[in-house]
Amino acid sequence: MTEGFVDCEWDGPCRGAWRLADGSLGRGRIDGLDFTAEEELVEDIPLFGGRDWAVADRGTLLRHAVAQYTVAPVGAALVVRIARRRSAYNQETTALMRRYRTTTP
């Protein structure tokens, strides 16, 4: 349920605050709400969400869940792959520098 307020811009997203199941507060953008100008401040709207996002219906909740649980691991895997390639490149470069290093008398 929303805690405090929900504020919707005329042509933009809604923002607000809500209480999570563990008792902590979340706040941020709320998708799926469509209010007119005279209904800008509204309390006690049932929401589904996390600490910094919320949705008003379960249909958009699936999109958020897919984004949160698939995009983040894919991004982490990409970072690990880049780090490994960079590490291998650095090792090859170091080996070549040692091999072709000449000492001058």
CORQUI-V263420 format. One record per residue. N is the residue number from 1. SS is DSSP state (h for helix, s for strand, l for the rest). Layout:
# CORQUI-V263420
n->N ss->SS
n->N ss->SS
This chain:
# CORQUI-V263420
n->1 ss->l
n->2 ss->s
n->3 ss->s
n->4 ss->s
n->5 ss->s
n->6 ss->s
n->7 ss->s
n->8 ss->s
n->9 ss->l
n->10 ss->l
n->11 ss->l
n->12 ss->l
n->13 ss->l
n->14 ss->s
n->15 ss->s
n->16 ss->s
n->17 ss->s
n->18 ss->s
n->19 ss->s
n->20 ss->l
n->21 ss->l
n->22 ss->l
n->23 ss->l
n->24 ss->l
n->25 ss->s
n->26 ss->s
n->27 ss->s
n->28 ss->s
n->29 ss->s
n->30 ss->s
n->31 ss->s
n->32 ss->l
n->33 ss->l
n->34 ss->l
n->35 ss->l
n->36 ss->l
n->37 ss->h
n->38 ss->h
n->39 ss->h
n->40 ss->l
n->41 ss->l
n->42 ss->l
n->43 ss->l
n->44 ss->l
n->45 ss->l
n->46 ss->l
n->47 ss->l
n->48 ss->s
n->49 ss->s
n->50 ss->l
n->51 ss->l
n->52 ss->l
n->53 ss->s
n->54 ss->s
n->55 ss->s
n->56 ss->l
n->57 ss->l
n->58 ss->h
n->59 ss->h
n->60 ss->h
n->61 ss->h
n->62 ss->h
n->63 ss->h
n->64 ss->h
n->65 ss->h
n->66 ss->h
n->67 ss->h
n->68 ss->h
n->69 ss->h
n->70 ss->h
n->71 ss->h
n->72 ss->h
n->73 ss->h
n->74 ss->h
n->75 ss->h
n->76 ss->h
n->77 ss->h
n->78 ss->h
n->79 ss->h
n->80 ss->h
n->81 ss->h
n->82 ss->h
n->83 ss->h
n->84 ss->h
n->85 ss->h
n->86 ss->h
n->87 ss->h
n->88 ss->h
n->89 ss->h
n->90 ss->h
n->91 ss->h
n->92 ss->h
n->93 ss->h
n->94 ss->h
n->95 ss->h
n->96 ss->h
n->97 ss->h
n->98 ss->h
n->99 ss->h
n->100 ss->h
n->101 ss->l
n->102 ss->l
n->103 ss->l
n->104 ss->l
n->105 ss->l
